[in-house]
Each structure stands twice: as C-alpha cells, then as structure tokens.
Amino acid sequence: MISVVSDDFRFSYAVASRLRHLGTPFEHIDPSTKIPHGTSVVIKKGQPRVIMEGDRFTIYGAPEDTTTKAWLVSNGLTDWSSDVVVGIDPGERPGIAIFSGGRRVATAIAPSPESVSFYTKTLASLVGRRRVFVRIGDGDPTNRDRIIRSVWPSSGRIEMVDERRTSRQAGSDEEAASLIGMTAGEFLVDRPEITPSEGELRNIQRKSRLISGGLTTISRSLAGEVARGERTMEEAIERQRSAERGRRVQNR
C-alpha cells in the first residue's frame, strides 16, 4: 500500500491524480494520524530524498517525481544495487519496460519521445546513472534518435536492438519494449544527429493540414523542427499562421 501523508491540498491532489493515472492504489493519511501497519511506501512533500526504514520507503519531493518513484518501488524496484534495464519501443508514444535483477517490474507508455528521459532520470536518481542501461529498438529512426538524445545524459549504456528479432512476437508497445529490453543490442558510442527524411517531413506537413482543418500547411523548415522535437505541431501551425498574417499585412 502507498500512503500519501500531507496536509497540503495541492500536493495531495497532484500526487493522487498521478497515481490514478499510473493505476496504483493509495490512501491519504493526515500527518497527525499514525501510518497504518502494512504500508510499504510513504509519499511526503519536501526536499527530494528517499529514506528506508525496514521494509518501508519514505519518498520526499515534488508530486511527479515522488509518484514515479513510489510506482517503481511498489512494483518491486527495491534492490538499488542491481543494474536496471529500460527497454524502449520507439515511436511518437514510446513503449517502456523496466527490468531490475532480470525481472520486469513496470511498463508504461510515454506521451512523447523526449518524455522517456523522465523515467531514466528517475531511475538514475535511485540506482545511479551508471546502473541505468537502455535498450532501444532500431525502428522509426527520427523518433528513435530523439529518444536516444533525451536519455543520453541519464544512461550509463545505450544499445540499439534489431527489431526484426522482436516485433513479430509483440502484441503491444509495452510487450515490444519488454522483448527489446531482454535482447542484447549494439552499443552506441556517439549521440546521433536527428535527420528526418523527406517522406517524414511531407507527412508532418500533411498532418498540419488535417489538424488545422485544411486551413494551414506548415513550411518544410517548421516540419523539420516538429520532427526533431524542437516545436510542437500546434506551435508550428501558429507560427505558420503568424508568418502568413505578417506577409498579408506587408502586401497591403
């Protein structure tokens, strides 16, 4: 059981929302109340740190950080002396599988390529950067390279795995990430550059027309920024519209 111990409504609400999103059961405890017997993880507001007392972990910090750590610990990531392997199925919403001591402890879907780094940073804060090993599928090169660049600072080793050995066996992104995490790959020495293909740029421009209801097609340059994760699609569409409004004003 996870207990959220706080009289700060905003903190408690943010933690509760995050835990519900992760599908993790919890209870709210007033600071003046004794923590129930059997509680294995306690979340409190404060300077980021983790205190272990017997079988209980007390996790202090901001809502997102504490809930992710509590989610990992409650799923079995309690041996912080072992290496942690993060399997990643690349894509716009990457699949993630986390292994500790050879056992899968958690899976997730990240909302964007760059958001995968939140998991590796959290793991690095628990076990140390050198113990965080990343294995990522070699498909979807642009999103793959965005993920690699984002997790590079918080990973001790990154391997690229041939997805032909895993994709046919997977029924979901999390399963694909699990298979990738269990498969040795090629060690990456250098952080890759992100080079979207012409086809990817045209597809992003097509999506901009669909999202804007046929009113706006972003430029190739803006499509490149979207592909590299430097700008969201919504930001690119607004930038394109702003540029078009400026040209119309100049032509009057």
KOLTI-995506 format. One record per residue (C-alpha): residue number from 1; y, z, x. Coordinates in steps of 0.02 Angstrom, whole numbers, plus 32768, in hexadecimal, padded with zeros to 4 digits. Example, Ala and Ser with C-alpha at 12.3 -4.5 7.8 and 13.67 -1.06 7.14 Angstrom:
<sites>
+-----+------+------+------+
| pos |   c2 |   c3 |   c1 |
+-----+------+------+------+
|   1 | 7F1F | 8186 | 8267 |
|   2 | 7FCB | 8165 | 82AC |
+-----+------+------+------+
</sites>
This chain:
<sites>
+-----+------+------+------+
| pos |   c2 |   c3 |   c1 |
+-----+------+------+------+
|   1 | 8000 | 8000 | 8000 |
|   2 | 80B3 | 7FDA | 8036 |
|   3 | 8139 | 8059 | 800A |
|   4 | 81F2 | 802B | 800A |
|   5 | 8253 | 80CA | 802F |
|   6 | 830D | 80B7 | 800F |
|   7 | 839B | 80EA | 7F9C |
|   8 | 83FC | 804C | 7FC8 |
|   9 | 83EA | 7FDC | 7F2F |
|  10 | 8417 | 7F39 | 7F88 |
|  11 | 839B | 7F59 | 8014 |
|  12 | 8311 | 7F8C | 7F9B |
|  13 | 8331 | 7EF6 | 7F2B |
|  14 | 832E | 7E7B | 7FBD |
|  15 | 828D | 7EC6 | 8002 |
|  16 | 823B | 7EC7 | 7F56 |
|  17 | 826A | 7E10 | 7F37 |
|  18 | 8223 | 7DDC | 7FDE |
|  19 | 8181 | 7E3E | 7FC8 |
|  20 | 8167 | 7DF3 | 7F1A |
|  21 | 8182 | 7D45 | 7F65 |
|  22 | 80FB | 7D6C | 7FE7 |
|  23 | 8087 | 7DAC | 7F5E |
|  24 | 807B | 7E57 | 7FAF |
|  25 | 806A | 7EF5 | 7F42 |
|  26 | 80E2 | 7F85 | 7F64 |
|  27 | 8133 | 801E | 7F17 |
|  28 | 81E2 | 8064 | 7F23 |
|  29 | 81F3 | 8119 | 7F5D |
|  30 | 8291 | 8182 | 7F57 |
|  31 | 82BB | 81CC | 8002 |
|  32 | 82AF | 827B | 7FB8 |
|  33 | 81FC | 825C | 7F7F |
|  34 | 8162 | 8276 | 7FEC |
|  35 | 810E | 81D5 | 801F |
|  36 | 8066 | 81C6 | 7FC3 |
|  37 | 7FC4 | 81DE | 8021 |
|  38 | 7F75 | 8137 | 8049 |
|  39 | 8019 | 80DC | 806D |
|  40 | 7FF9 | 8073 | 8109 |
|  41 | 80A3 | 801E | 811B |
|  42 | 814F | 8067 | 80FA |
|  43 | 81EE | 7FFE | 80F6 |
|  44 | 8296 | 8051 | 811B |
|  45 | 8346 | 8015 | 813C |
|  46 | 8384 | 8031 | 81EE |
|  47 | 8389 | 7FEF | 82A0 |
|  48 | 82F5 | 7F77 | 82BB |
|  49 | 825D | 7FD5 | 82FB |
|  50 | 81AA | 7FFC | 82CD |
|  51 | 8161 | 80AC | 82D8 |
|  52 | 80A4 | 80C8 | 82D4 |
|  53 | 8065 | 8173 | 829C |
|  54 | 7FA9 | 8177 | 8289 |
|  55 | 7F7B | 80EC | 820F |
|  56 | 802C | 80DD | 81CA |
|  57 | 80B0 | 8060 | 8202 |
|  58 | 8167 | 8083 | 81DC |
|  59 | 81D0 | 7FE6 | 81EB |
|  60 | 828E | 7FEE | 81F9 |
|  61 | 8308 | 7F5D | 81F1 |
|  62 | 8357 | 7EDC | 817E |
|  63 | 82FC | 7EA4 | 80DE |
|  64 | 82B5 | 7DFD | 8118 |
|  65 | 827A | 7E3D | 81C1 |
|  66 | 822C | 7EDE | 817F |
|  67 | 81D1 | 7E88 | 80F0 |
|  68 | 8186 | 7E02 | 8161 |
|  69 | 8149 | 7E86 | 81DB |
|  70 | 8105 | 7EEF | 814B |
|  71 | 80AD | 7E55 | 8104 |
|  72 | 805B | 7E32 | 81AC |
|  73 | 8027 | 7EE7 | 81C9 |
|  74 | 7FE3 | 7EFB | 8119 |
|  75 | 7F7A | 7E5F | 8132 |
|  76 | 7F2C | 7EA7 | 81CF |
|  77 | 7F9F | 7E81 | 8262 |
|  78 | 7F91 | 7F2F | 82AC |
|  79 | 7F4C | 7F08 | 835A |
|  80 | 7FE9 | 7EE0 | 83BC |
|  81 | 7F8F | 7ED4 | 8462 |
|  82 | 7F35 | 7E33 | 8432 |
|  83 | 7F77 | 7D81 | 8436 |
|  84 | 7FB4 | 7D38 | 8392 |
|  85 | 7F94 | 7C81 | 8369 |
|  86 | 8004 | 7C24 | 82EE |
|  87 | 7FB9 | 7B85 | 82A6 |
|  88 | 8038 | 7B0C | 825D |
|  89 | 801D | 7A74 | 81EF |
|  90 | 80C2 | 7A15 | 8209 |
|  91 | 8127 | 79CF | 8179 |
|  92 | 81C6 | 79EA | 8115 |
|  93 | 8174 | 7A8C | 80D6 |
|  94 | 80FD | 7ABB | 8163 |
|  95 | 805C | 7B19 | 8146 |
|  96 | 8045 | 7BB4 | 81B3 |
|  97 | 7FAA | 7C1A | 81DF |
|  98 | 7FB2 | 7CB7 | 824C |
|  99 | 7F1C | 7CF6 | 82AF |
| 100 | 7F08 | 7D9A | 830C |
| 101 | 7E6E | 7DC7 | 8371 |
| 102 | 7E1B | 7D26 | 8336 |
| 103 | 7E30 | 7D56 | 827E |
| 104 | 7EA7 | 7D04 | 8203 |
| 105 | 7F1E | 7D88 | 81C0 |
| 106 | 7F9C | 7D23 | 815B |
| 107 | 7FD0 | 7C76 | 811E |
| 108 | 8075 | 7C36 | 80DD |
| 109 | 80DB | 7B9C | 80B3 |
| 110 | 8182 | 7B93 | 810E |
| 111 | 8214 | 7B49 | 80AC |
| 112 | 824C | 7ADA | 813E |
| 113 | 8218 | 7AAA | 81EF |
| 114 | 8299 | 7B1D | 823F |
| 115 | 8266 | 7BB3 | 81D5 |
| 116 | 81BD | 7BBB | 822E |
| 117 | 8219 | 7C0E | 82BD |
| 118 | 8238 | 7CA7 | 8250 |
| 119 | 817E | 7CCC | 8254 |
| 120 | 816C | 7CB3 | 8310 |
| 121 | 8207 | 7D1E | 8331 |
| 122 | 81C1 | 7DA8 | 82C3 |
| 123 | 8118 | 7D9F | 831A |
| 124 | 816C | 7DA0 | 83C5 |
| 125 | 81CB | 7E3E | 8394 |
| 126 | 8123 | 7E91 | 836C |
| 127 | 80AE | 7E55 | 83F7 |
| 128 | 8125 | 7E08 | 8477 |
| 129 | 8153 | 7D52 | 8490 |
| 130 | 80CB | 7D32 | 8512 |
| 131 | 8043 | 7D61 | 8494 |
| 132 | 807D | 7CE4 | 8410 |
| 133 | 801B | 7C40 | 841F |
| 134 | 8048 | 7BAD | 83B0 |
| 135 | 7FD3 | 7B1F | 8383 |
| 136 | 8023 | 7A92 | 8321 |
| 137 | 7FDB | 79F2 | 82D9 |
| 138 | 8012 | 794E | 8328 |
| 139 | 803E | 78F9 | 8283 |
| 140 | 80EB | 78DD | 8235 |
| 141 | 8140 | 78CC | 82E0 |
| 142 | 81F4 | 78EE | 82AC |
| 143 | 81D0 | 798E | 824A |
| 144 | 8150 | 79BF | 82CD |
| 145 | 81D0 | 79B2 | 8359 |
| 146 | 8251 | 7A11 | 82F2 |
| 147 | 81D3 | 7A9F | 82DE |
| 148 | 81A6 | 7A9E | 8397 |
| 149 | 825C | 7AA9 | 83CB |
| 150 | 827D | 7B38 | 8351 |
| 151 | 81E7 | 7BA2 | 8387 |
| 152 | 81F4 | 7B7C | 8441 |
| 153 | 825E | 7C17 | 8470 |
| 154 | 81E9 | 7C90 | 8414 |
| 155 | 8141 | 7C4A | 844D |
| 156 | 80E2 | 7C69 | 84ED |
| 157 | 807B | 7BCA | 84DF |
| 158 | 807E | 7B32 | 846D |
| 159 | 7FED | 7AB8 | 8458 |
| 160 | 7FEA | 7A15 | 83F7 |
| 161 | 7F49 | 79FB | 8396 |
| 162 | 7EFC | 7954 | 8366 |
| 163 | 7F03 | 7959 | 82A6 |
| 164 | 7E77 | 78D9 | 8298 |
| 165 | 7E03 | 796A | 82BF |
| 166 | 7E49 | 79D9 | 8234 |
| 167 | 7EA1 | 797C | 81A7 |
| 168 | 7E06 | 7938 | 814F |
| 169 | 7DBE | 79E8 | 813C |
| 170 | 7E5B | 7A36 | 80F1 |
| 171 | 7E81 | 7A45 | 8038 |
| 172 | 7F30 | 7A90 | 804C |
| 173 | 7FBB | 7AA2 | 80CC |
| 174 | 7F86 | 7B56 | 80EE |
| 175 | 7ED1 | 7B20 | 8109 |
| 176 | 7F0B | 7A95 | 817C |
| 177 | 7F74 | 7B13 | 81DD |
| 178 | 7EDB | 7B85 | 81EA |
| 179 | 7E6F | 7AF9 | 8231 |
| 180 | 7EF9 | 7AC9 | 82AB |
| 181 | 7F0A | 7B7E | 82E1 |
| 182 | 7E4F | 7B85 | 8309 |
| 183 | 7E51 | 7AE2 | 836E |
| 184 | 7E84 | 7AD8 | 8425 |
| 185 | 7F0A | 7A57 | 844B |
| 186 | 7F71 | 7A0C | 84D7 |
| 187 | 7FE8 | 7A86 | 852C |
| 188 | 809F | 7A50 | 851E |
| 189 | 8107 | 7A60 | 85BC |
| 190 | 81AF | 7A22 | 857C |
| 191 | 820D | 7A37 | 84DA |
| 192 | 820D | 798D | 8482 |
| 193 | 82A5 | 792A | 844D |
| 194 | 82B0 | 78FE | 8395 |
| 195 | 82B0 | 7841 | 837D |
| 196 | 829C | 780E | 82C6 |
| 197 | 8259 | 775F | 82A8 |
| 198 | 82B7 | 76D6 | 824C |
| 199 | 823F | 76EA | 81BB |
| 200 | 8265 | 77A4 | 81AF |
| 201 | 8320 | 7783 | 81B0 |
| 202 | 8310 | 7701 | 8125 |
| 203 | 82A5 | 777A | 80C0 |
| 204 | 8328 | 7803 | 80D1 |
| 205 | 83AD | 7789 | 8097 |
| 206 | 833E | 775C | 8003 |
| 207 | 832B | 7814 | 7FD8 |
| 208 | 83E9 | 782A | 7FE0 |
| 209 | 83FA | 77A4 | 7F59 |
| 210 | 8377 | 77F9 | 7EEC |
| 211 | 83C3 | 78A7 | 7F00 |
| 212 | 8473 | 7867 | 7EDA |
| 213 | 843A | 7807 | 7E41 |
| 214 | 8458 | 7760 | 7E94 |
| 215 | 850E | 7787 | 7EBA |
| 216 | 8506 | 77A4 | 7F76 |
| 217 | 84A4 | 7760 | 8009 |
| 218 | 84C4 | 77C0 | 80A9 |
| 219 | 84E2 | 7763 | 814C |
| 220 | 845F | 7749 | 81D1 |
| 221 | 84BA | 77C5 | 823F |
| 222 | 84B6 | 784C | 81B9 |
| 223 | 8400 | 7824 | 8196 |
| 224 | 83DD | 7847 | 824E |
| 225 | 8432 | 78F0 | 8240 |
| 226 | 83C8 | 791A | 81A8 |
| 227 | 8329 | 78E3 | 8202 |
| 228 | 8351 | 7951 | 8298 |
| 229 | 8377 | 79E7 | 822A |
| 230 | 842E | 79EA | 825C |
| 231 | 846A | 79D5 | 81A8 |
| 232 | 841C | 79EB | 80FC |
| 233 | 840C | 7957 | 8086 |
| 234 | 848D | 79A6 | 8011 |
| 235 | 8508 | 79BB | 80A2 |
| 236 | 84EC | 7907 | 80D8 |
| 237 | 850B | 78C4 | 8029 |
| 238 | 85AC | 7929 | 801A |
| 239 | 85E3 | 78ED | 80C6 |
| 240 | 85C1 | 7838 | 8095 |
| 241 | 8623 | 784D | 7FF2 |
| 242 | 86B4 | 789E | 8050 |
| 243 | 86B8 | 780C | 80CB |
| 244 | 86B7 | 778E | 803D |
| 245 | 8744 | 77E9 | 7FE3 |
| 246 | 87A9 | 77E7 | 8083 |
| 247 | 8790 | 772B | 8098 |
| 248 | 87C6 | 770C | 7FE4 |
| 249 | 8865 | 7770 | 7FFF |
| 250 | 888E | 770E | 809D |
| 251 | 8873 | 7667 | 8044 |
| 252 | 88EE | 768E | 7FB8 |
+-----+------+------+------+
</sites>
